[in-house]
Amino acid sequence: MKHLFIFTISLALALCLYITTVNALTISPPLIEIDANPGEVVKKTIKIITDANTQGIYYPSVANFTARGEEGEPRFLEQSEQEEVKSYALADWIEIDQSPVGLKKNEKAEVSFTVKVPDNAEPGGHYGVIFFSTQPPTFEQGQTAIGVVGKLGSLILVRVAGDIKEQGNLLEFGASNTIYNRLPIEFTTRFGNTGNVHLKPQGEIKIFNIFGKTVAKISVNEKAGNVLPESIRKFKSTWEKKESISAKGKGFFAELKNEKNNFAFGKYKAELVLVGFKGGVKNIWVFPWRILLASIIILAFVVFVLRLLVKGYNKKIIRKYSGKS
């Protein structure tokens, strides 16, 4: 049992060292977008940089990727999965010297690569990644006790000229609820790409109050995220006050303070405007019931006190004039 404990601790430390080493490596730029014609050759450079605490040997490799889910996360494909994205594959077009790159602490290196677009390349988007790994591409995880290979990469998006189909549509626009008691309110925009090239659907959400006045404008896809062909991507946008403060703790009074600091009241219309695509509309209500309840209690107390004062004053007047008679 003692030996098992020591082994477990050693393995955990080794994993931490691996993770730290990979996280301390910087790839620049993390995304490269290229416009090219069939038959064209494009040359680019990637920088890899270590920090003051990291040194190592890094091995370049290439792969294809596609979308994983709707959050914009890439899915990197194994060799056996290439048929899934044959029309959009890029890895075979990328030529890079796969010799290992040794870096000392606080050092950087420039790695050149070439994208050779075939003469008969299909128009539209093609997607690949250049990885820099802590182990050679031929490394098999069973060869060490750790079994972890750290990778960082730069995504390569190539747009080949020709019969480009920029097609897509809004699949969903809304919020998780219809009635809220305060801000912030998060809106979800789901966009589907039905064309053959990556798209950057961008726009804004305009918030109108019951009188039709614009009270807020919220950016959609502010970071210019791409939606790959034949995929769906979800974008989150939040309506919040710029200087709002959230009270700590739970309970009625903490939430009462939150309603005060993030106040909104009434019916609002959220209108999504996407550049080049059809938008959508969502109606929501903000009903800060704790503030209303507290206001009613305070108002009732004030009315009660005023009635007592008036009643006492009337009795005083009656006694005053009754004594004179």
N, C-alpha and C positions, 0 to 999 in steps of 0.2 A: 504493500500500500504506500509506503514511504517513497519507493522508487517511482511509482505511478504518479504521485503528487509532484515530485521533482520534474518528471518528464512533462507533465501538463503545464507546469509553470514555464519551463524552458521553451515549449512549443508556443505558448502565448507570447512570450517575449520575442521569439523569432518572428512571429506573425506581425507584431507591432513594429519591429524593425523594417520588415518588408513594406508594410503599409506606409510608414514614414518616408521610406526611400522613394516610393512611387509618388506620394503626394508632394514631395519636395522638388520634383522635376516639373518644369514648365515647358509647354509646347506652344509655339507662337508662329502663325496664328492657329487657333483651334478649329477654324472653319475657313476653307478656301473655295470660292465660287469662280468658275471659269466659263466664259462664252467661247465656243469654238465652232469651226466649220468641219465637215467631213474631210479627212485627209490632213488636217492641220496638226502641227506639233507644238505643244505649249510647254515651256520650261518654267518651273517655280522653285521656291526655296522655303524650307521649314527650319526654324531655329529651335534648338533644345537647350535648356538652361538649367543648371543646378544651383541650389542655394549654398549658403556658407557651411552647412552641415552635411552635405550630400556629395558623394562621388560614386562612380560605378561605370559599368559597361552596359550599353543599350543596343538592342538588336532591332533594326528596321524590318518591317514586313507589311504586306498589303492584304486587304480583304474587301469584300463587298458589304454593304449594309442596307437595311430597310427600316421601316418604322416599327417600333414595338409599342403596342397600345396607343393611347391617345394623349399622352403627356409630352410627346416630343422626344422620347428616349430612343436612341438608335438600337437596332438589333443587328449585331455583327454575325455574319454567316460563315459556317464551316464549309469546307470544300463540297461536302455531300449535299449542301442546301442551295447550291448555285442556280439550279434550274428554276427555283422559285422566283428569281429576279433576273432571269436571262435578258429580258428586254432592257433592264435598267442597270446592268452590271458595268463596273468600271475597272475593277482590279486588273484585268488582263491588259488594259491599256496603259497602266502605270509602270514605268521603268525607274528603278531606284537601286543604287548600290547597297546591297544588303550586308556589307561588311560592318562589324560591330563598331560602335562609336564610344570611345573611352573619354570620360569627363572627370576632371578633378573638381574639388569644391569651388563653388562660385565661378564656374566656367561655362562657356556657351559654345555651341558648334552650329554651323549651317549645313544642312543636308539638302542637296539638290535632287530634284526628280523631274521626270518628263512624262507628259500625257500625250500619247500618240493615238489620235482619233483615226479609226479605219476609214477608208474611202466609202465603204458601204454602211457606215454607222447609222443606226436608227435615230431619226430626229427626236429631240426631247431630252429628258433628264437621265443622267447616269451617275451612280453613287458608289463611292469607295472610301476607304480610310487607310491612312498610313500610320501604323503602330510603331511605338518604340517600347520594347519589352525588356524586362530584367533577365530573360532567358532566351536562348535561341529559338526560332520558330519550330525547330524539330524537337524541342524539349517535351518530354512526357512527364506528367505530374507524378507518376508512380516512382520516378527515379530519386526522389528525395523524401525526407520525413515530413517536410512542410507541405509540399504539393500545391504551392500558390505561385502564380506567375503574375507580376504586376505589369499592367499595360496602360500607356497613355497614347492618345492618337489625335491626328488632325483629320477632320472630315473633308472630303473632296467632293464637290458638287459640280458636275459639268453639264452645261446646256448646249446641246448640239443643234445647230441651225437646220431649218428645213420645215417640214409640216408640223409646226408647234401647235399643240392644243392646250390653251390655258382655260381649262374648264373646271368649275367647282361651284358649290352651293352651300348655303347655310342650312345645317341640319337641325340645329336647336339653339334657341336663345332664351334665357330665363334666369331665375334665381331659385334657390332651394325652397323658399317659402313665398307666400303671398303677403302675409302679415308679419311685421317686425315690431319690436318695442324700441329699437334704437339703431343707429349706425354702429359699425360698418355693415354694408350689404354687399355680398359677393355675387357677381353675375357670371354665368357660364356661356361661352360661345363655342359651339361645335361646328367645325367646317370640314367638308369632305372634298377631296381633290379627285375629280373624275377625268382629268386630262392626262397628258404624257410628260409633264414637266413640273418641277416643284413651284409652289406658289407661296406668296407672303401676304395673306389677307390681313389688311390693316384698316383701322378706322377709329371710331369713338362711340361712346354711349352718352347720349344727352339725357339729362334728368330734368323733367318739367314738373312744376308743382300744379296744384289744382287750378291756378289762374293762368296756366300756360307759360309761365316765366321759367327760363332756363336757370336752374340752381346749381348744376354741376355738369362737368364734361370729363369723361373717363376714357383714357386711351385703351385700345384693344390691340394686342400683339405689339406692344411698344418696343420689344426687343427684336422685332422682325424675324420671328421664328418661321421656318419653312414647313410646309405641308407637302409630303412626298406624294407622287402619283399613287392612285388606288389606296389611299389611306385617309384616316380621319384624325384631326388634331383638336384638342380641347384647349381653349384659352380662358384664363381667369382674369376678371377685372373687378376692382373693389371700389365702391363708393364709400368714402370716409372723410372725416374732417381732417384738414391738414395739421391742426394743432390739438387734436383730441387727446384726452388723458384717460386711461383706464384705471379705475380704482382697484386696489388689491383686495383680495379676500372674497368671500361669498356671502350670500344673504341679501335680505331686502334692501338694507341701507347702502351696501356696496353697489348693488344694481341700480338703485335710485341715483347714486352719484354718477354712474356710467350713463344713465339716460340723460342726465343733465349735461355731461361733458360731450355727449355724442347725440345731441338733440336733433330730431326731425319730427314733423307731425303732419298727418293727413295723407291724402292720396297722391301718388306720384306716377308719372309715366316715364318709363325708360325706353328710349328709342335707339336702336343699334343702326349705325350708318357704316357700311363697309365700302371701301373704294373699289369700284368696278363690279360689285356683287350686290345682290338683294339683301336688305337688312331685316330687322324684326322689331317687335314692340312687346313690352312686358309691363303690366300695371301692378303696382305694389302699394301696400298701406304701411304707414309707420304710426303705431299707437303706443306712446310711452305711458302705459297704464299706471305705473308706480308714481310718476310725476302727477298724473291726473288724480290718482287716489289721494296722494299727499296734499294736493291743492284743494280737493274737496274737504278733507279733514280740517285743514287750516281755515278754509272759508267758513265751514260749519262752526268751528270754535270762535272765530271772530264774530259771526252773527250771534252766537249764544252769549258772548260777553257783551256785545252791544245791546242785546235785548235785556240783559240783567241791569246794565247801566241805565238804559231808558226806563226800565221798570222802577229802579231805585229812585231815579230823578222824578218820575211821576208821583211816586209815593211821598217824596219830600215836598213837592209842590202842593200836593193835596193836604198834607199835614200842616203846611205853612198857612194855607188859606182857610183851612178848617178851623184853626185856632183863632183866627181873627173874627170869625163869625160867632 
